[in-house]
Amino acid sequence: MNANAIDKAANDINNTAQDARKDVHNAVDKAAEKAQPMVDKVAASVHSGVDQVGEKINAVTDSVSSASEKLMERSKEWTAAAQRAGETGRTYVRERPATSLLVALAAGYGLSKLLGARR
């Protein structure tokens, strides 16, 4: 082959490659144009789903926070009631030591009979 034939073959190959390249670019552009509405629709759907999940998480967080506050309030009430009961018991023992001792002895005896009967 001579130099002109080689140049012509190289030129033909280059032109064919350029045409194939343009065809591939055009195909990719067409596919992207057709896919874009679907991508937008999927993205909008995902955003909506994420927003719904976020709202549900906020609702659950609010419920847990409210329940926690109620539990803390009840805990304070129970603590105060236990302190009042303890103070009432101490006052009773100070005012009536003999009666308190007899009640404690009777309770101990009753418990020993109950627990001893189980053996």
Backbone as XML, in Angstrom:
<?xml version="1.0"?>
<chain id="A" units="angstrom">
  <residue number="1" name="MET">
    <atom name="N" x="0.831" y="-1.170" z="0.000"/>
    <atom name="CA" x="0.000" y="0.000" z="0.000"/>
    <atom name="C" x="0.882" y="1.243" z="0.000"/>
  </residue>
  <residue number="2" name="ASN">
    <atom name="N" x="0.363" y="2.210" z="-0.655"/>
    <atom name="CA" x="1.124" y="3.443" z="-0.692"/>
    <atom name="C" x="0.646" y="4.395" z="0.402"/>
  </residue>
  <residue number="3" name="ALA">
    <atom name="N" x="1.342" y="5.509" z="0.543"/>
    <atom name="CA" x="1.073" y="6.455" z="1.618"/>
    <atom name="C" x="-0.303" y="7.076" z="1.465"/>
  </residue>
  <residue number="4" name="ASN">
    <atom name="N" x="-0.719" y="7.328" z="0.241"/>
    <atom name="CA" x="-2.051" y="7.910" z="0.031"/>
    <atom name="C" x="-3.146" y="6.950" z="0.461"/>
  </residue>
  <residue number="5" name="ALA">
    <atom name="N" x="-2.985" y="5.685" z="0.144"/>
    <atom name="CA" x="-3.993" y="4.680" z="0.512"/>
    <atom name="C" x="-4.068" y="4.546" z="2.032"/>
  </residue>
  <residue number="6" name="ILE">
    <atom name="N" x="-2.898" y="4.587" z="2.688"/>
    <atom name="CA" x="-2.877" y="4.489" z="4.155"/>
    <atom name="C" x="-3.536" y="5.719" z="4.763"/>
  </residue>
  <residue number="7" name="ASP">
    <atom name="N" x="-3.230" y="6.912" z="4.213"/>
    <atom name="CA" x="-3.852" y="8.127" z="4.711"/>
    <atom name="C" x="-5.354" y="8.097" z="4.511"/>
  </residue>
  <residue number="8" name="LYS">
    <atom name="N" x="-5.787" y="7.598" z="3.314"/>
    <atom name="CA" x="-7.211" y="7.530" z="3.037"/>
    <atom name="C" x="-7.885" y="6.547" z="3.994"/>
  </residue>
  <residue number="9" name="ALA">
    <atom name="N" x="-7.274" y="5.395" z="4.254"/>
    <atom name="CA" x="-7.844" y="4.400" z="5.172"/>
    <atom name="C" x="-7.912" y="4.975" z="6.585"/>
  </residue>
  <residue number="10" name="ALA">
    <atom name="N" x="-6.860" y="5.682" z="6.989"/>
    <atom name="CA" x="-6.840" y="6.289" z="8.319"/>
    <atom name="C" x="-7.923" y="7.355" z="8.423"/>
  </residue>
  <residue number="11" name="ASN">
    <atom name="N" x="-8.068" y="8.136" z="7.342"/>
    <atom name="CA" x="-9.103" y="9.157" z="7.304"/>
    <atom name="C" x="-10.497" y="8.528" z="7.388"/>
  </residue>
  <residue number="12" name="ASP">
    <atom name="N" x="-10.723" y="7.437" z="6.648"/>
    <atom name="CA" x="-12.012" y="6.742" z="6.674"/>
    <atom name="C" x="-12.305" y="6.199" z="8.079"/>
  </residue>
  <residue number="13" name="ILE">
    <atom name="N" x="-11.308" y="5.616" z="8.684"/>
    <atom name="CA" x="-11.479" y="5.081" z="10.043"/>
    <atom name="C" x="-11.796" y="6.216" z="11.010"/>
  </residue>
  <residue number="14" name="ASN">
    <atom name="N" x="-11.084" y="7.325" z="10.874"/>
    <atom name="CA" x="-11.310" y="8.485" z="11.742"/>
    <atom name="C" x="-12.727" y="9.028" z="11.545"/>
  </residue>
  <residue number="15" name="ASN">
    <atom name="N" x="-13.162" y="9.142" z="10.273"/>
    <atom name="CA" x="-14.512" y="9.633" z="9.991"/>
    <atom name="C" x="-15.565" y="8.673" z="10.554"/>
  </residue>
  <residue number="16" name="THR">
    <atom name="N" x="-15.342" y="7.382" z="10.395"/>
    <atom name="CA" x="-16.282" y="6.383" z="10.926"/>
    <atom name="C" x="-16.338" y="6.480" z="12.443"/>
  </residue>
  <residue number="17" name="ALA">
    <atom name="N" x="-15.182" y="6.640" z="13.082"/>
    <atom name="CA" x="-15.132" y="6.774" z="14.534"/>
    <atom name="C" x="-15.867" y="8.043" z="14.975"/>
  </residue>
  <residue number="18" name="GLN">
    <atom name="N" x="-15.666" y="9.142" z="14.243"/>
    <atom name="CA" x="-16.343" y="10.398" z="14.563"/>
    <atom name="C" x="-17.860" y="10.245" z="14.421"/>
  </residue>
  <residue number="19" name="ASP">
    <atom name="N" x="-18.292" y="9.563" z="13.352"/>
    <atom name="CA" x="-19.730" y="9.343" z="13.150"/>
    <atom name="C" x="-20.292" y="8.458" z="14.260"/>
  </residue>
  <residue number="20" name="ALA">
    <atom name="N" x="-19.568" y="7.419" z="14.623"/>
    <atom name="CA" x="-20.023" y="6.525" z="15.698"/>
    <atom name="C" x="-20.089" y="7.289" z="17.013"/>
  </residue>
  <residue number="21" name="ARG">
    <atom name="N" x="-19.120" y="8.119" z="17.211"/>
    <atom name="CA" x="-19.088" y="8.929" z="18.439"/>
    <atom name="C" x="-20.300" y="9.855" z="18.503"/>
  </residue>
  <residue number="22" name="LYS">
    <atom name="N" x="-20.622" y="10.517" z="17.368"/>
    <atom name="CA" x="-21.797" y="11.390" z="17.323"/>
    <atom name="C" x="-23.073" y="10.579" z="17.554"/>
  </residue>
  <residue number="23" name="ASP">
    <atom name="N" x="-23.145" y="9.403" z="16.922"/>
    <atom name="CA" x="-24.335" y="8.559" z="17.088"/>
    <atom name="C" x="-24.504" y="8.137" z="18.551"/>
  </residue>
  <residue number="24" name="VAL">
    <atom name="N" x="-23.407" y="7.776" z="19.205"/>
    <atom name="CA" x="-23.474" y="7.367" z="20.617"/>
    <atom name="C" x="-23.893" y="8.556" z="21.484"/>
  </residue>
  <residue number="25" name="HIS">
    <atom name="N" x="-23.325" y="9.718" z="21.237"/>
    <atom name="CA" x="-23.710" y="10.912" z="21.989"/>
    <atom name="C" x="-25.204" y="11.211" z="21.810"/>
  </residue>
  <residue number="26" name="ASN">
    <atom name="N" x="-25.671" y="11.126" z="20.556"/>
    <atom name="CA" x="-27.086" y="11.381" z="20.293"/>
    <atom name="C" x="-27.966" y="10.357" z="21.017"/>
  </residue>
  <residue number="27" name="ALA">
    <atom name="N" x="-27.559" y="9.102" z="21.007"/>
    <atom name="CA" x="-28.338" y="8.056" z="21.689"/>
    <atom name="C" x="-28.368" y="8.302" z="23.198"/>
  </residue>
  <residue number="28" name="VAL">
    <atom name="N" x="-27.236" y="8.677" z="23.753"/>
    <atom name="CA" x="-27.170" y="8.958" z="25.194"/>
    <atom name="C" x="-28.052" y="10.162" z="25.530"/>
  </residue>
  <residue number="29" name="ASP">
    <atom name="N" x="-27.997" y="11.202" z="24.707"/>
    <atom name="CA" x="-28.824" y="12.387" z="24.950"/>
    <atom name="C" x="-30.309" y="12.046" z="24.885"/>
  </residue>
  <residue number="30" name="LYS">
    <atom name="N" x="-30.704" y="11.235" z="23.878"/>
    <atom name="CA" x="-32.109" y="10.832" z="23.768"/>
    <atom name="C" x="-32.534" y="10.007" z="24.979"/>
  </residue>
  <residue number="31" name="ALA">
    <atom name="N" x="-31.689" y="9.081" z="25.406"/>
    <atom name="CA" x="-32.011" y="8.250" z="26.564"/>
    <atom name="C" x="-32.130" y="9.115" z="27.822"/>
  </residue>
  <residue number="32" name="ALA">
    <atom name="N" x="-31.237" y="10.087" z="27.968"/>
    <atom name="CA" x="-31.268" y="10.971" z="29.139"/>
    <atom name="C" x="-32.540" y="11.819" z="29.126"/>
  </residue>
  <residue number="33" name="GLU">
    <atom name="N" x="-32.925" y="12.306" z="27.932"/>
    <atom name="CA" x="-34.154" y="13.095" z="27.830"/>
    <atom name="C" x="-35.377" y="12.262" z="28.209"/>
  </residue>
  <residue number="34" name="LYS">
    <atom name="N" x="-35.394" y="11.000" z="27.787"/>
    <atom name="CA" x="-36.528" y="10.136" z="28.111"/>
    <atom name="C" x="-36.505" y="9.704" z="29.577"/>
  </residue>
  <residue number="35" name="ALA">
    <atom name="N" x="-35.321" y="9.555" z="30.129"/>
    <atom name="CA" x="-35.209" y="9.092" z="31.513"/>
    <atom name="C" x="-35.446" y="10.221" z="32.513"/>
  </residue>
  <residue number="36" name="GLN">
    <atom name="N" x="-35.216" y="11.460" z="32.130"/>
    <atom name="CA" x="-35.306" y="12.573" z="33.067"/>
    <atom name="C" x="-36.676" y="12.692" z="33.744"/>
  </residue>
  <residue number="37" name="PRO">
    <atom name="N" x="-37.791" y="12.589" z="32.994"/>
    <atom name="CA" x="-39.090" y="12.670" z="33.686"/>
    <atom name="C" x="-39.261" y="11.553" z="34.726"/>
  </residue>
  <residue number="38" name="MET">
    <atom name="N" x="-38.787" y="10.372" z="34.407"/>
    <atom name="CA" x="-38.897" y="9.257" z="35.356"/>
    <atom name="C" x="-38.014" y="9.524" z="36.572"/>
  </residue>
  <residue number="39" name="VAL">
    <atom name="N" x="-36.831" y="10.044" z="36.356"/>
    <atom name="CA" x="-35.932" y="10.366" z="37.469"/>
    <atom name="C" x="-36.572" y="11.447" z="38.349"/>
  </residue>
  <residue number="40" name="ASP">
    <atom name="N" x="-37.161" y="12.443" z="37.716"/>
    <atom name="CA" x="-37.831" y="13.504" z="38.479"/>
    <atom name="C" x="-38.989" y="12.938" z="39.298"/>
  </residue>
  <residue number="41" name="LYS">
    <atom name="N" x="-39.766" y="12.035" z="38.685"/>
    <atom name="CA" x="-40.902" y="11.438" z="39.380"/>
    <atom name="C" x="-40.429" y="10.605" z="40.562"/>
  </residue>
  <residue number="42" name="VAL">
    <atom name="N" x="-39.381" y="9.806" z="40.366"/>
    <atom name="CA" x="-38.841" y="8.981" z="41.455"/>
    <atom name="C" x="-38.278" y="9.877" z="42.558"/>
  </residue>
  <residue number="43" name="ALA">
    <atom name="N" x="-37.577" y="10.934" z="42.182"/>
    <atom name="CA" x="-37.011" y="11.848" z="43.178"/>
    <atom name="C" x="-38.119" y="12.518" z="43.992"/>
  </residue>
  <residue number="44" name="ALA">
    <atom name="N" x="-39.182" y="12.943" z="43.325"/>
    <atom name="CA" x="-40.299" y="13.575" z="44.035"/>
    <atom name="C" x="-40.953" y="12.575" z="44.988"/>
  </residue>
  <residue number="45" name="SER">
    <atom name="N" x="-41.100" y="11.341" z="44.533"/>
    <atom name="CA" x="-41.703" y="10.302" z="45.376"/>
    <atom name="C" x="-40.832" y="10.020" z="46.595"/>
  </residue>
  <residue number="46" name="VAL">
    <atom name="N" x="-39.540" y="9.951" z="46.392"/>
    <atom name="CA" x="-38.617" y="9.702" z="47.510"/>
    <atom name="C" x="-38.648" y="10.873" z="48.490"/>
  </residue>
  <residue number="47" name="HIS">
    <atom name="N" x="-38.653" y="12.088" z="47.980"/>
    <atom name="CA" x="-38.725" y="13.262" z="48.859"/>
    <atom name="C" x="-40.004" y="13.236" z="49.690"/>
  </residue>
  <residue number="48" name="SER">
    <atom name="N" x="-41.110" y="12.902" z="49.048"/>
    <atom name="CA" x="-42.389" y="12.824" z="49.758"/>
    <atom name="C" x="-42.337" y="11.752" z="50.844"/>
  </residue>
  <residue number="49" name="GLY">
    <atom name="N" x="-41.766" y="10.600" z="50.511"/>
    <atom name="CA" x="-41.643" y="9.519" z="51.498"/>
    <atom name="C" x="-40.775" y="9.913" z="52.679"/>
  </residue>
  <residue number="50" name="VAL">
    <atom name="N" x="-39.689" y="10.579" z="52.403"/>
    <atom name="CA" x="-38.792" y="11.028" z="53.470"/>
    <atom name="C" x="-39.495" y="12.049" z="54.362"/>
  </residue>
  <residue number="51" name="ASP">
    <atom name="N" x="-40.261" y="12.952" z="53.741"/>
    <atom name="CA" x="-41.014" y="13.943" z="54.528"/>
    <atom name="C" x="-42.038" y="13.261" z="55.426"/>
  </residue>
  <residue number="52" name="GLN">
    <atom name="N" x="-42.738" y="12.244" z="54.892"/>
    <atom name="CA" x="-43.733" y="11.525" z="55.693"/>
    <atom name="C" x="-43.073" y="10.807" z="56.863"/>
  </residue>
  <residue number="53" name="VAL">
    <atom name="N" x="-41.935" y="10.174" z="56.600"/>
    <atom name="CA" x="-41.221" y="9.487" z="57.680"/>
    <atom name="C" x="-40.765" y="10.495" z="58.730"/>
  </residue>
  <residue number="54" name="GLY">
    <atom name="N" x="-40.276" y="11.640" z="58.290"/>
    <atom name="CA" x="-39.849" y="12.685" z="59.227"/>
    <atom name="C" x="-41.000" y="13.162" z="60.094"/>
  </residue>
  <residue number="55" name="GLU">
    <atom name="N" x="-42.180" y="13.333" z="59.484"/>
    <atom name="CA" x="-43.352" y="13.763" z="60.255"/>
    <atom name="C" x="-43.748" y="12.705" z="61.281"/>
  </residue>
  <residue number="56" name="LYS">
    <atom name="N" x="-43.701" y="11.438" z="60.878"/>
    <atom name="CA" x="-44.039" y="10.353" z="61.811"/>
    <atom name="C" x="-43.033" y="10.311" z="62.960"/>
  </residue>
  <residue number="57" name="ILE">
    <atom name="N" x="-41.760" y="10.493" z="62.650"/>
    <atom name="CA" x="-40.734" y="10.493" z="63.700"/>
    <atom name="C" x="-40.971" y="11.659" z="64.655"/>
  </residue>
  <residue number="58" name="ASN">
    <atom name="N" x="-41.327" y="12.817" z="64.121"/>
    <atom name="CA" x="-41.624" y="13.960" z="64.986"/>
    <atom name="C" x="-42.811" y="13.667" z="65.888"/>
  </residue>
  <residue number="59" name="ALA">
    <atom name="N" x="-43.849" y="13.028" z="65.332"/>
    <atom name="CA" x="-45.030" y="12.696" z="66.135"/>
    <atom name="C" x="-44.666" y="11.717" z="67.249"/>
  </residue>
  <residue number="60" name="VAL">
    <atom name="N" x="-43.862" y="10.707" z="66.907"/>
    <atom name="CA" x="-43.450" y="9.727" z="67.921"/>
    <atom name="C" x="-42.587" y="10.401" z="68.982"/>
  </residue>
  <residue number="61" name="THR">
    <atom name="N" x="-41.692" y="11.263" z="68.563"/>
    <atom name="CA" x="-40.830" y="11.978" z="69.505"/>
    <atom name="C" x="-41.663" y="12.833" z="70.457"/>
  </residue>
  <residue number="62" name="ASP">
    <atom name="N" x="-42.676" y="13.511" z="69.904"/>
    <atom name="CA" x="-43.555" y="14.323" z="70.753"/>
    <atom name="C" x="-44.296" y="13.447" z="71.756"/>
  </residue>
  <residue number="63" name="SER">
    <atom name="N" x="-44.790" y="12.288" z="71.302"/>
    <atom name="CA" x="-45.509" y="11.375" z="72.201"/>
    <atom name="C" x="-44.598" y="10.864" z="73.305"/>
  </residue>
  <residue number="64" name="VAL">
    <atom name="N" x="-43.384" y="10.479" z="72.945"/>
    <atom name="CA" x="-42.436" y="9.972" z="73.936"/>
    <atom name="C" x="-42.071" y="11.074" z="74.925"/>
  </residue>
  <residue number="65" name="SER">
    <atom name="N" x="-41.882" y="12.276" z="74.422"/>
    <atom name="CA" x="-41.549" y="13.401" z="75.292"/>
    <atom name="C" x="-42.690" y="13.680" z="76.266"/>
  </residue>
  <residue number="66" name="SER">
    <atom name="N" x="-43.914" y="13.657" z="75.764"/>
    <atom name="CA" x="-45.080" y="13.891" z="76.622"/>
    <atom name="C" x="-45.203" y="12.797" z="77.683"/>
  </residue>
  <residue number="67" name="ALA">
    <atom name="N" x="-45.017" y="11.537" z="77.261"/>
    <atom name="CA" x="-45.090" y="10.427" z="78.218"/>
    <atom name="C" x="-43.984" y="10.543" z="79.259"/>
  </residue>
  <residue number="68" name="SER">
    <atom name="N" x="-42.807" y="10.946" z="78.841"/>
    <atom name="CA" x="-41.684" y="11.112" z="79.767"/>
    <atom name="C" x="-41.987" y="12.194" z="80.795"/>
  </residue>
  <residue number="69" name="GLU">
    <atom name="N" x="-42.559" y="13.297" z="80.330"/>
    <atom name="CA" x="-42.905" y="14.381" z="81.255"/>
    <atom name="C" x="-43.947" y="13.912" z="82.272"/>
  </residue>
  <residue number="70" name="LYS">
    <atom name="N" x="-44.942" y="13.149" z="81.799"/>
    <atom name="CA" x="-45.966" y="12.631" z="82.708"/>
    <atom name="C" x="-45.361" y="11.672" z="83.724"/>
  </residue>
  <residue number="71" name="LEU">
    <atom name="N" x="-44.445" y="10.814" z="83.266"/>
    <atom name="CA" x="-43.787" y="9.885" z="84.183"/>
    <atom name="C" x="-42.952" y="10.621" z="85.222"/>
  </residue>
  <residue number="72" name="MET">
    <atom name="N" x="-42.258" y="11.655" z="84.801"/>
    <atom name="CA" x="-41.460" y="12.437" z="85.743"/>
    <atom name="C" x="-42.369" y="13.102" z="86.781"/>
  </residue>
  <residue number="73" name="GLU">
    <atom name="N" x="-43.525" y="13.612" z="86.325"/>
    <atom name="CA" x="-44.466" y="14.247" z="87.239"/>
    <atom name="C" x="-45.006" y="13.227" z="88.240"/>
  </residue>
  <residue number="74" name="ARG">
    <atom name="N" x="-45.375" y="12.044" z="87.737"/>
    <atom name="CA" x="-45.871" y="10.991" z="88.628"/>
    <atom name="C" x="-44.792" y="10.543" z="89.606"/>
  </residue>
  <residue number="75" name="SER">
    <atom name="N" x="-43.570" y="10.438" z="89.128"/>
    <atom name="CA" x="-42.466" y="10.039" z="89.998"/>
    <atom name="C" x="-42.302" y="11.030" z="91.146"/>
  </residue>
  <residue number="76" name="LYS">
    <atom name="N" x="-42.388" y="12.317" z="90.826"/>
    <atom name="CA" x="-42.276" y="13.344" z="91.875"/>
    <atom name="C" x="-43.431" y="13.220" z="92.868"/>
  </residue>
  <residue number="77" name="GLU">
    <atom name="N" x="-44.644" y="12.951" z="92.338"/>
    <atom name="CA" x="-45.804" y="12.797" z="93.219"/>
    <atom name="C" x="-45.620" y="11.585" z="94.144"/>
  </residue>
  <residue number="78" name="TRP">
    <atom name="N" x="-45.165" y="10.472" z="93.569"/>
    <atom name="CA" x="-44.965" y="9.250" z="94.370"/>
    <atom name="C" x="-43.867" y="9.452" z="95.408"/>
  </residue>
  <residue number="79" name="THR">
    <atom name="N" x="-42.808" y="10.140" z="95.030"/>
    <atom name="CA" x="-41.726" y="10.414" z="95.976"/>
    <atom name="C" x="-42.238" y="11.256" z="97.132"/>
  </residue>
  <residue number="80" name="ALA">
    <atom name="N" x="-43.024" y="12.271" z="96.800"/>
    <atom name="CA" x="-43.583" y="13.126" z="97.847"/>
    <atom name="C" x="-44.530" y="12.323" z="98.742"/>
  </residue>
  <residue number="81" name="ALA">
    <atom name="N" x="-45.341" y="11.442" z="98.143"/>
    <atom name="CA" x="-46.267" y="10.616" z="98.932"/>
    <atom name="C" x="-45.493" y="9.668" z="99.843"/>
  </residue>
  <residue number="82" name="ALA">
    <atom name="N" x="-44.409" y="9.087" z="99.335"/>
    <atom name="CA" x="-43.597" y="8.181" z="100.154"/>
    <atom name="C" x="-42.940" y="8.947" z="101.307"/>
  </residue>
  <residue number="83" name="GLN">
    <atom name="N" x="-42.477" y="10.143" z="101.041"/>
    <atom name="CA" x="-41.873" y="10.953" z="102.106"/>
    <atom name="C" x="-42.915" y="11.303" z="103.171"/>
  </residue>
  <residue number="84" name="ARG">
    <atom name="N" x="-44.139" y="11.650" z="102.724"/>
    <atom name="CA" x="-45.203" y="11.953" z="103.690"/>
    <atom name="C" x="-45.549" y="10.721" z="104.520"/>
  </residue>
  <residue number="85" name="ALA">
    <atom name="N" x="-45.625" y="9.555" z="103.865"/>
    <atom name="CA" x="-45.946" y="8.325" z="104.588"/>
    <atom name="C" x="-44.849" y="7.997" z="105.599"/>
  </residue>
  <residue number="86" name="GLY">
    <atom name="N" x="-43.602" y="8.161" z="105.188"/>
    <atom name="CA" x="-42.482" y="7.911" z="106.098"/>
    <atom name="C" x="-42.515" y="8.843" z="107.292"/>
  </residue>
  <residue number="87" name="GLU">
    <atom name="N" x="-42.776" y="10.104" z="107.024"/>
    <atom name="CA" x="-42.848" y="11.080" z="108.105"/>
    <atom name="C" x="-44.021" y="10.783" z="109.043"/>
  </residue>
  <residue number="88" name="THR">
    <atom name="N" x="-45.145" y="10.367" z="108.475"/>
    <atom name="CA" x="-46.304" y="9.995" z="109.295"/>
    <atom name="C" x="-45.959" y="8.801" z="110.176"/>
  </residue>
  <residue number="89" name="GLY">
    <atom name="N" x="-45.265" y="7.812" z="109.592"/>
    <atom name="CA" x="-44.851" y="6.634" z="110.377"/>
    <atom name="C" x="-43.902" y="7.010" z="111.495"/>
  </residue>
  <residue number="90" name="ARG">
    <atom name="N" x="-42.948" y="7.875" z="111.207"/>
    <atom name="CA" x="-42.000" y="8.303" z="112.237"/>
    <atom name="C" x="-42.725" y="9.049" z="113.368"/>
  </residue>
  <residue number="91" name="THR">
    <atom name="N" x="-43.640" y="9.899" z="112.979"/>
    <atom name="CA" x="-44.401" y="10.647" z="113.987"/>
    <atom name="C" x="-45.205" y="9.694" z="114.869"/>
  </residue>
  <residue number="92" name="TYR">
    <atom name="N" x="-45.837" y="8.701" z="114.245"/>
    <atom name="CA" x="-46.638" y="7.734" z="114.998"/>
    <atom name="C" x="-45.764" y="6.970" z="115.994"/>
  </residue>
  <residue number="93" name="VAL">
    <atom name="N" x="-44.574" y="6.536" z="115.535"/>
    <atom name="CA" x="-43.669" y="5.781" z="116.409"/>
    <atom name="C" x="-43.192" y="6.665" z="117.557"/>
  </residue>
  <residue number="94" name="ARG">
    <atom name="N" x="-42.903" y="7.914" z="117.296"/>
    <atom name="CA" x="-42.453" y="8.825" z="118.366"/>
    <atom name="C" x="-43.561" y="9.075" z="119.395"/>
  </residue>
  <residue number="95" name="GLU">
    <atom name="N" x="-44.794" y="9.181" z="118.896"/>
    <atom name="CA" x="-45.908" y="9.466" z="119.802"/>
    <atom name="C" x="-46.390" y="8.225" z="120.557"/>
  </residue>
  <residue number="96" name="ARG">
    <atom name="N" x="-46.277" y="7.049" z="119.938"/>
    <atom name="CA" x="-46.780" y="5.809" z="120.550"/>
    <atom name="C" x="-45.733" y="4.693" z="120.419"/>
  </residue>
  <residue number="97" name="PRO">
    <atom name="N" x="-44.643" y="4.769" z="121.135"/>
    <atom name="CA" x="-43.576" y="3.768" z="120.983"/>
    <atom name="C" x="-44.023" y="2.376" z="121.417"/>
  </residue>
  <residue number="98" name="ALA">
    <atom name="N" x="-44.786" y="2.251" z="122.464"/>
    <atom name="CA" x="-45.195" y="0.925" z="122.950"/>
    <atom name="C" x="-46.122" y="0.259" z="121.938"/>
  </residue>
  <residue number="99" name="THR">
    <atom name="N" x="-47.095" y="0.987" z="121.442"/>
    <atom name="CA" x="-48.021" y="0.427" z="120.449"/>
    <atom name="C" x="-47.260" y="0.039" z="119.190"/>
  </residue>
  <residue number="100" name="SER">
    <atom name="N" x="-46.333" y="0.865" z="118.749"/>
    <atom name="CA" x="-45.537" y="0.582" z="117.558"/>
    <atom name="C" x="-44.734" y="-0.695" z="117.741"/>
  </residue>
  <residue number="101" name="LEU">
    <atom name="N" x="-44.161" y="-0.887" z="118.926"/>
    <atom name="CA" x="-43.385" y="-2.088" z="119.211"/>
    <atom name="C" x="-44.279" y="-3.324" z="119.171"/>
  </residue>
  <residue number="102" name="LEU">
    <atom name="N" x="-45.473" y="-3.251" z="119.757"/>
    <atom name="CA" x="-46.399" y="-4.384" z="119.732"/>
    <atom name="C" x="-46.855" y="-4.706" z="118.315"/>
  </residue>
  <residue number="103" name="VAL">
    <atom name="N" x="-47.125" y="-3.690" z="117.514"/>
    <atom name="CA" x="-47.530" y="-3.909" z="116.114"/>
    <atom name="C" x="-46.382" y="-4.562" z="115.345"/>
  </residue>
  <residue number="104" name="ALA">
    <atom name="N" x="-45.150" y="-4.133" z="115.556"/>
    <atom name="CA" x="-43.990" y="-4.708" z="114.869"/>
    <atom name="C" x="-43.792" y="-6.157" z="115.277"/>
  </residue>
  <residue number="105" name="LEU">
    <atom name="N" x="-43.950" y="-6.455" z="116.576"/>
    <atom name="CA" x="-43.822" y="-7.838" z="117.046"/>
    <atom name="C" x="-44.906" y="-8.722" z="116.439"/>
  </residue>
  <residue number="106" name="ALA">
    <atom name="N" x="-46.147" y="-8.236" z="116.388"/>
    <atom name="CA" x="-47.247" y="-9.014" z="115.821"/>
    <atom name="C" x="-47.021" y="-9.257" z="114.328"/>
  </residue>
  <residue number="107" name="ALA">
    <atom name="N" x="-46.565" y="-8.242" z="113.629"/>
    <atom name="CA" x="-46.298" y="-8.395" z="112.202"/>
    <atom name="C" x="-45.169" y="-9.398" z="111.972"/>
  </residue>
  <residue number="108" name="GLY">
    <atom name="N" x="-44.113" y="-9.338" z="112.757"/>
    <atom name="CA" x="-43.010" y="-10.294" z="112.638"/>
    <atom name="C" x="-43.463" y="-11.704" z="112.929"/>
  </residue>
  <residue number="109" name="TYR">
    <atom name="N" x="-44.275" y="-11.885" z="113.957"/>
    <atom name="CA" x="-44.788" y="-13.208" z="114.310"/>
    <atom name="C" x="-45.667" y="-13.750" z="113.175"/>
  </residue>
  <residue number="110" name="GLY">
    <atom name="N" x="-46.543" y="-12.902" z="112.653"/>
    <atom name="CA" x="-47.415" y="-13.331" z="111.548"/>
    <atom name="C" x="-46.615" y="-13.727" z="110.317"/>
  </residue>
  <residue number="111" name="LEU">
    <atom name="N" x="-45.619" y="-12.955" z="109.977"/>
    <atom name="CA" x="-44.765" y="-13.288" z="108.830"/>
    <atom name="C" x="-43.996" y="-14.584" z="109.059"/>
  </residue>
  <residue number="112" name="SER">
    <atom name="N" x="-43.506" y="-14.795" z="110.267"/>
    <atom name="CA" x="-42.755" y="-16.027" z="110.540"/>
    <atom name="C" x="-43.670" y="-17.242" z="110.412"/>
  </residue>
  <residue number="113" name="LYS">
    <atom name="N" x="-44.933" y="-17.130" z="110.816"/>
    <atom name="CA" x="-45.874" y="-18.235" z="110.678"/>
    <atom name="C" x="-46.210" y="-18.477" z="109.200"/>
  </residue>
  <residue number="114" name="LEU">
    <atom name="N" x="-46.389" y="-17.408" z="108.462"/>
    <atom name="CA" x="-46.700" y="-17.547" z="107.042"/>
    <atom name="C" x="-45.537" y="-18.179" z="106.284"/>
  </residue>
  <residue number="115" name="LEU">
    <atom name="N" x="-44.353" y="-17.673" z="106.538"/>
    <atom name="CA" x="-43.182" y="-18.186" z="105.825"/>
    <atom name="C" x="-42.751" y="-19.546" z="106.345"/>
  </residue>
  <residue number="116" name="GLY">
    <atom name="N" x="-42.951" y="-19.805" z="107.639"/>
    <atom name="CA" x="-42.603" y="-21.102" z="108.204"/>
    <atom name="C" x="-43.539" y="-22.194" z="107.725"/>
  </residue>
  <residue number="117" name="ALA">
    <atom name="N" x="-44.769" y="-21.881" z="107.428"/>
    <atom name="CA" x="-45.746" y="-22.875" z="106.967"/>
    <atom name="C" x="-45.431" y="-23.328" z="105.552"/>
  </residue>
  <residue number="118" name="ARG">
    <atom name="N" x="-44.698" y="-22.612" z="104.817"/>
    <atom name="CA" x="-44.377" y="-22.954" z="103.424"/>
    <atom name="C" x="-43.252" y="-23.975" z="103.332"/>
  </residue>
  <residue number="119" name="ARG">
    <atom name="N" x="-42.499" y="-24.174" z="104.376"/>
    <atom name="CA" x="-41.362" y="-25.090" z="104.317"/>
    <atom name="C" x="-41.783" y="-26.478" z="104.362"/>
  </residue>
</chain>
